[in-house]
Amino acid sequence: MKKYLLTFVLAMGISHLAFADKSNLKPYQGGEWSSLVKSANGAPIAIHFWGVTCPACVKEMPLWGGFLKSNQNAKVIFIQVDDVTPESMQKMLNKAGLEKANNYYVVGPFDERLRYEIDPKWHGETPTTILIDKHGRATRKTGLMNFQQLQSSLIAGREKN
């Protein structure tokens, strides 16, 4: 009996450690957009909306991982919008090298009200990146990212007065 109990306790401890890796996924819900933007403290920031079920996102996410590896000072936030399990989100982030990035997931439905708060003209297409310059002006880019332009916007945009 003690042997089975010890095995059970060890198995529970190991499974608990496996779930601890998913703690970098933070919930995002309506009403948080302005605080997310303010988190950049006046620096240029990119907020990238993606989905596990989006074929273009699957293709692009590793490119984001490479971009952040080469531009470690770039401020980028990732928000996953699909209604999928945390495990599937984490698997895609790990594969892209983004497991330690600033990752969020939409808690409730990704509905019109939530999208309207972010950008009234946006219909929710993914991938979409919203670039916010140091003056707080937002530009939305739907589709695959041009990473040279992104580097110019985030890195050089921080240095210009």
Secondary structure, 3 states (H helix, E strand, C coil): CHHHHHHHHHHHHHHHHHHHHHHHEEEECCCCHHHHHHCCCCCCEEEEEECCCCHHHHHHHHHHHHHHHHCCCCCEEEEECCCCCHHHHHHHHHHHCCCCCEEEEECCCCCHHHHHHHCCCCCCCCCEEEEECCCCCEEEEECCCCHHHHHHHHHHHHHCC
